[in-house]
Amino acid sequence: MWMDRNPVHLLSSGGSRAIGACTRRVDGREQSIAAPELVLDYHRWMGGVDIHDQLRMQRYSVQLSYKTKKYYKTLFLGLLDMTLVNAFIVHRHYREVNNKRPPKHFAFYETLMEQLLAIDSPEAYTAIETAIRAQDRTTSPGRADAWSQSPARHSAEIDTGHRLEENPDTFAGEQGVKRRQRSCKVCALYKVKPRKFTKYYCPECSDGNRRKYLCNVAREGRDKTCFSIWHNDWGNGENIPRLLLDAQTAQSPATIASRQEASASRYSGGGGAKHATVKATLSRMRRGTKHATVKAMLRRMWREAKNATVKATLSRMRREAKHAAVKAILSRMQMRWRNEAMTRRM
């Protein structure tokens, strides 16, 4: 224990308890205070520990990219991260003292992986390359050949001429006007949990109102942004890995049909709506409203409405209806149906 302004408890596997001196600022003046050598060593090297932790907790962390419930696996992956970071720090220092350009963190990891995977047997190399080509990797054609070359070649992104733009749709938030965020296409294919949202989309890859929203940051476990993966690795969405597409389409027929109907209704102004979908929508409206008269009218609409009439009416309601105007619109619909009923009776 060392008595500073307050008691300081130290636990160390090494170091010296010999008394030295450290500097403290008291009343605007520097004073020399007696302190054990162990305290001086701590002050001298604590910055290096912080840098080590920052490098270890970045997006290249093996421990953070692999989730497990076994504590010993987490402990092992943490020790592996520490070993990798120590190797990077030593290698960077070696190049600096030899007047060489220090490597980037990711470039060092790429070189290390290539060296760990290096093999001398041509037969083994051929077998591995054949197995890799047989799988749908998340790389565009030709990237597998460049994978065994220098890191500088295939780490550079290809300029496709596409640029991200902000979503023009806005809404009034508590702190002013904000831009609406949508689900990222790449994160959705990778099934990232929790879901990731972004306000950026690619106009060149979009089809009218069906915008392709893409993150402009690298998510945990990946070294590239979703924008780069979509354009460089997946060829502007033309070469999406089959495994991801199969996982997306492996859903129940009812779920797929429901999503298709919702999409058609959203982008066609109601023209793509089906009778069952419209009735479900009216039922949902009936459950959500609190006005007793409106609830009764919606209940009658749900029982008596015909397909063509409801499609046209629902389309107009979606374009025109406001909260205060819903009652008036439903009232006009009720009057029209009464007139039609009287005409049929005559």
C-alpha positions as CSV (number, residue, x, y, z in Angstrom):
1,M,0.0,0.0,0.0
2,W,1.2,3.5,-0.9
3,M,-0.3,6.6,0.8
4,D,-0.9,9.3,-1.9
5,R,-3.8,11.7,-1.3
6,N,-5.7,8.5,-0.5
7,P,-4.4,4.9,0.1
8,V,-3.3,3.2,-3.1
9,H,-3.3,-0.6,-3.1
10,L,-1.0,-2.3,-5.7
11,L,-0.7,-6.0,-6.6
12,S,2.1,-7.0,-8.9
13,S,3.9,-10.2,-10.0
14,G,7.2,-8.2,-10.3
15,G,8.6,-4.8,-9.8
16,S,10.6,-3.2,-7.0
17,R,9.4,-1.7,-3.7
18,A,12.5,0.6,-3.6
19,I,11.5,4.2,-2.9
20,G,11.8,6.6,-5.8
21,A,10.1,10.0,-6.6
22,C,7.1,11.1,-8.7
23,T,5.9,14.6,-9.5
24,R,2.6,16.0,-8.3
25,R,1.0,19.4,-8.9
26,V,0.0,21.1,-5.6
27,D,-1.5,24.6,-5.6
28,G,-0.2,25.2,-9.1
29,R,3.4,24.1,-8.3
30,E,5.1,20.9,-9.0
31,Q,6.4,18.9,-6.0
32,S,8.4,15.8,-5.8
33,I,6.8,13.0,-3.7
34,A,8.3,9.8,-2.5
35,A,6.8,6.7,-4.2
36,P,7.7,3.1,-4.7
37,E,9.3,2.1,-8.1
38,L,6.3,0.0,-8.7
39,V,4.1,3.1,-8.9
40,L,6.5,4.8,-11.3
41,D,6.5,1.7,-13.5
42,Y,2.7,1.8,-13.5
43,H,2.6,5.5,-14.5
44,R,5.2,4.9,-17.2
45,W,3.5,2.0,-18.9
46,M,-0.2,2.5,-18.3
47,G,-0.6,4.3,-21.7
48,G,0.7,1.2,-23.5
49,V,-2.0,-1.0,-21.8
50,D,-4.7,1.4,-23.0
51,I,-3.4,1.3,-26.6
52,H,-3.3,-2.5,-26.4
53,D,-6.9,-2.6,-25.2
54,Q,-8.0,-0.3,-28.0
55,L,-6.4,-2.4,-30.6
56,R,-7.8,-5.6,-29.1
57,M,-11.4,-4.3,-28.8
58,Q,-11.6,-3.1,-32.4
59,R,-13.7,-4.8,-35.1
60,Y,-10.9,-7.4,-35.8
61,S,-11.4,-9.0,-32.4
62,V,-11.9,-12.8,-32.6
63,Q,-13.4,-12.8,-29.1
64,L,-16.1,-10.3,-30.0
65,S,-17.0,-11.9,-33.3
66,Y,-17.7,-15.3,-31.8
67,K,-20.5,-15.8,-29.3
68,T,-20.3,-18.7,-26.9
69,K,-21.8,-19.7,-23.6
70,K,-18.6,-21.6,-22.5
71,Y,-16.4,-19.4,-20.4
72,Y,-13.2,-21.2,-21.3
73,K,-13.8,-20.6,-25.0
74,T,-14.2,-16.9,-24.3
75,L,-11.1,-16.9,-22.2
76,F,-9.1,-18.7,-24.9
77,L,-10.3,-16.3,-27.6
78,G,-9.4,-13.3,-25.4
79,L,-5.9,-14.7,-25.0
80,L,-5.7,-15.3,-28.7
81,D,-6.7,-11.6,-29.3
82,M,-3.9,-10.5,-26.9
83,T,-1.4,-12.6,-28.8
84,L,-2.4,-11.2,-32.1
85,V,-2.2,-7.6,-30.9
86,N,1.2,-8.2,-29.3
87,A,2.5,-9.6,-32.5
88,F,1.2,-6.6,-34.4
89,I,2.8,-4.1,-32.0
90,V,6.1,-5.9,-32.1
91,H,6.1,-6.1,-35.9
92,R,5.1,-2.4,-36.2
93,H,7.9,-1.4,-33.8
94,Y,10.4,-3.5,-35.8
95,R,9.6,-1.8,-39.1
96,E,9.7,1.7,-37.5
97,V,13.2,1.2,-36.0
98,N,14.3,-0.1,-39.4
99,N,12.9,3.0,-41.2
100,K,10.2,1.0,-42.9
101,R,6.6,1.9,-43.3
102,P,4.5,0.3,-40.5
103,P,1.7,-1.9,-41.7
104,K,-2.0,-1.2,-41.3
105,H,-3.8,-3.4,-38.7
106,F,-5.9,-5.2,-41.2
107,A,-3.1,-5.7,-43.7
108,F,-1.0,-7.3,-41.0
109,Y,-3.8,-9.7,-40.2
110,E,-4.2,-10.6,-43.8
111,T,-0.5,-11.3,-44.2
112,L,-0.5,-13.4,-41.0
113,M,-3.4,-15.5,-42.1
114,E,-1.7,-16.2,-45.5
115,Q,1.4,-17.3,-43.7
116,L,-0.5,-19.5,-41.3
117,L,-2.3,-21.1,-44.2
118,A,0.8,-21.5,-46.3
119,I,1.5,-25.1,-47.4
120,D,4.4,-26.6,-49.3
121,S,2.5,-29.5,-50.9
122,P,1.1,-28.7,-54.4
123,E,-1.5,-31.5,-54.0
124,A,-2.8,-30.0,-50.7
125,Y,-3.0,-26.6,-52.2
126,T,-5.0,-27.9,-55.2
127,A,-7.4,-29.7,-52.9
128,I,-8.0,-26.6,-50.7
129,E,-8.4,-24.3,-53.8
130,T,-10.9,-26.8,-55.3
131,A,-12.9,-26.9,-52.1
132,I,-13.0,-23.1,-51.8
133,R,-14.2,-22.7,-55.4
134,A,-16.9,-25.2,-54.8
135,Q,-18.5,-23.0,-52.1
136,D,-20.3,-19.8,-52.6
137,R,-17.9,-17.4,-51.0
138,T,-18.9,-13.8,-50.3
139,T,-16.5,-12.5,-53.0
140,S,-17.1,-11.6,-56.7
141,P,-15.6,-13.7,-59.5
142,G,-11.9,-13.3,-59.7
143,R,-11.4,-12.5,-56.0
144,A,-10.5,-16.1,-55.1
145,D,-7.5,-15.8,-57.5
146,A,-6.4,-12.5,-55.9
147,W,-6.8,-13.9,-52.4
148,S,-3.4,-15.6,-52.6
149,Q,-1.6,-12.5,-53.8
150,S,-0.4,-9.4,-52.0
151,P,-2.9,-7.8,-49.6
152,A,-2.6,-4.4,-51.3
153,R,-4.2,-5.7,-54.4
154,H,-7.5,-7.1,-53.1
155,S,-7.9,-4.8,-50.1
156,A,-8.4,-1.9,-52.4
157,E,-12.1,-1.2,-53.3
158,I,-13.2,-1.0,-56.9
159,D,-14.8,2.4,-57.9
160,T,-18.1,1.4,-59.3
161,G,-19.3,5.0,-59.8
162,H,-22.1,4.5,-57.2
163,R,-22.4,6.9,-54.3
164,L,-24.6,6.9,-51.2
165,E,-27.2,9.5,-50.7
166,E,-29.3,10.4,-47.6
167,N,-33.0,9.4,-47.5
168,P,-35.1,12.4,-48.5
169,D,-38.0,11.3,-46.3
170,T,-38.1,13.1,-43.0
171,F,-40.3,13.2,-39.9
172,A,-40.7,15.6,-37.0
173,G,-38.8,14.3,-34.0
174,E,-38.5,15.6,-30.4
175,Q,-35.2,17.4,-31.4
176,G,-36.4,18.7,-34.8
177,V,-36.7,17.2,-38.3
178,K,-34.9,13.9,-38.8
179,R,-34.4,11.6,-41.7
180,R,-36.1,8.2,-41.7
181,Q,-34.0,5.1,-41.5
182,R,-34.6,1.8,-43.2
183,S,-33.2,-1.7,-42.8
184,C,-29.9,-2.3,-44.5
185,K,-30.1,-4.8,-47.3
186,V,-26.7,-6.5,-46.6
187,C,-27.4,-6.7,-42.8
188,A,-30.8,-8.2,-43.6
189,L,-29.2,-10.9,-45.7
190,Y,-26.7,-11.7,-43.0
191,K,-29.5,-11.7,-40.5
192,V,-27.7,-9.3,-38.1
193,K,-29.3,-9.1,-34.7
194,P,-30.5,-6.6,-33.6
195,R,-31.6,-5.3,-37.0
196,K,-29.4,-2.5,-38.4
197,F,-31.0,0.7,-39.8
198,T,-29.4,3.4,-42.0
199,K,-30.5,6.6,-43.7
200,Y,-28.2,6.1,-46.7
201,Y,-29.2,4.4,-49.9
202,C,-27.7,3.9,-53.4
203,P,-29.7,5.7,-56.1
204,E,-28.1,3.7,-59.0
205,C,-29.1,0.3,-57.5
206,S,-32.6,1.5,-56.5
207,D,-35.8,0.9,-58.6
208,G,-38.0,3.9,-58.1
209,N,-39.3,3.9,-54.6
210,R,-37.7,0.5,-53.9
211,R,-34.5,1.9,-52.6
212,K,-31.4,-0.1,-51.7
213,Y,-30.4,1.0,-48.2
214,L,-26.8,0.2,-47.3
215,C,-24.7,0.9,-44.2
216,N,-21.7,3.1,-44.6
217,V,-19.9,1.6,-41.6
218,A,-18.3,-1.8,-41.1
219,R,-20.4,-3.9,-38.8
220,E,-19.0,-6.2,-36.1
221,G,-17.2,-9.2,-37.5
222,R,-16.7,-7.7,-41.0
223,D,-13.8,-5.5,-42.3
224,K,-15.8,-3.9,-45.1
225,T,-18.8,-1.6,-45.1
226,C,-22.1,-2.9,-46.4
227,F,-21.8,-0.5,-49.3
228,S,-18.5,-2.1,-50.3
229,I,-19.8,-5.6,-49.9
230,W,-22.9,-4.9,-52.1
231,H,-20.9,-3.3,-54.9
232,N,-17.5,-4.8,-54.9
233,D,-18.0,-8.3,-53.6
234,W,-21.6,-8.9,-54.8
235,G,-21.3,-7.0,-58.1
236,N,-24.0,-4.4,-57.4
237,G,-26.2,-7.1,-56.0
238,E,-25.9,-9.4,-59.1
239,N,-23.7,-12.0,-57.4
240,I,-25.3,-12.4,-54.0
241,P,-24.1,-15.8,-52.4
242,R,-26.7,-18.5,-53.0
243,L,-26.5,-19.5,-49.3
244,L,-27.7,-16.1,-48.2
245,L,-30.5,-16.1,-50.8
246,D,-31.6,-19.6,-49.9
247,A,-31.7,-18.7,-46.2
248,Q,-33.9,-15.7,-47.1
249,T,-36.3,-17.7,-49.2
250,A,-36.5,-20.6,-46.7
251,Q,-39.8,-19.2,-45.2
252,S,-43.3,-20.4,-45.0
253,P,-45.5,-19.8,-48.1
254,A,-47.9,-17.7,-46.0
255,T,-45.1,-15.4,-44.8
256,I,-43.8,-14.9,-48.4
257,A,-47.3,-14.2,-49.8
258,S,-48.0,-11.7,-47.0
259,R,-44.8,-9.8,-47.7
260,Q,-45.4,-9.7,-51.4
261,E,-48.9,-8.4,-51.0
262,A,-47.8,-5.8,-48.5
263,S,-45.0,-4.7,-50.9
264,A,-47.4,-4.5,-53.9
265,S,-49.9,-2.5,-51.9
266,R,-47.1,-0.1,-50.7
267,Y,-45.7,0.7,-54.2
268,S,-48.8,0.5,-56.4
269,G,-51.1,2.7,-54.4
270,G,-53.5,0.0,-53.5
271,G,-53.9,-1.5,-57.0
272,G,-52.1,-4.7,-55.9
273,A,-54.3,-5.4,-52.9
274,K,-56.2,-8.7,-52.6
275,H,-59.7,-9.2,-51.1
276,A,-58.4,-11.1,-48.0
277,T,-55.7,-8.5,-47.4
278,V,-58.2,-5.6,-47.5
279,K,-60.5,-7.3,-45.1
280,A,-57.7,-8.0,-42.7
281,T,-56.7,-4.3,-43.0
282,L,-60.2,-3.2,-42.2
283,S,-60.4,-5.6,-39.3
284,R,-57.1,-4.1,-37.9
285,M,-58.5,-0.6,-38.3
286,R,-61.6,-1.7,-36.4
287,R,-59.6,-3.0,-33.5
288,G,-57.3,0.1,-33.4
289,T,-59.9,2.8,-33.4
290,K,-61.6,4.0,-30.2
291,H,-64.6,5.9,-31.6
292,A,-67.7,3.7,-31.1
293,T,-69.5,4.9,-34.2
294,V,-66.4,4.4,-36.4
295,K,-65.9,0.9,-35.0
296,A,-69.5,0.0,-35.8
297,M,-69.1,1.3,-39.4
298,L,-65.8,-0.5,-39.9
299,R,-67.4,-3.7,-38.6
300,R,-70.2,-3.3,-41.2
301,M,-67.7,-2.5,-43.9
302,W,-65.8,-5.7,-43.1
303,R,-68.9,-7.8,-43.4
304,E,-70.5,-6.3,-46.5
305,A,-67.7,-4.8,-48.6
306,K,-67.1,-6.1,-52.1
307,N,-63.7,-6.6,-53.6
308,A,-63.6,-3.9,-56.3
309,T,-65.4,-1.3,-54.2
310,V,-63.1,-1.8,-51.2
311,K,-59.9,-1.7,-53.3
312,A,-60.8,1.7,-54.7
313,T,-62.1,3.1,-51.4
314,L,-59.0,1.8,-49.5
315,S,-56.7,3.4,-52.1
316,R,-58.4,6.7,-51.7
317,M,-58.4,6.5,-48.0
318,R,-54.7,5.9,-48.0
319,R,-54.1,9.0,-50.1
320,E,-56.5,11.4,-48.5
321,A,-57.4,10.2,-45.0
322,K,-56.2,12.1,-41.9
323,H,-57.1,11.3,-38.4
324,A,-59.8,14.0,-38.2
325,A,-61.2,13.1,-41.7
326,V,-61.6,9.4,-41.3
327,K,-65.1,9.7,-39.8
328,A,-66.3,11.9,-42.7
329,I,-64.9,9.6,-45.4
330,L,-66.5,6.6,-43.8
331,S,-69.8,8.5,-43.6
332,R,-69.7,9.2,-47.3
333,M,-69.0,5.6,-48.0
334,Q,-72.0,4.6,-45.8
335,M,-74.3,7.0,-47.6
336,R,-73.2,5.6,-51.0
337,W,-73.8,2.0,-50.0
338,R,-77.3,3.0,-48.7
339,N,-78.2,4.6,-52.0
340,E,-76.9,1.6,-53.9
341,A,-79.0,-0.7,-51.7
342,M,-82.2,1.4,-52.2
343,T,-81.6,1.4,-56.0
344,R,-81.4,-2.4,-56.0
345,R,-84.6,-2.7,-54.0
346,M,-86.5,-0.4,-56.5
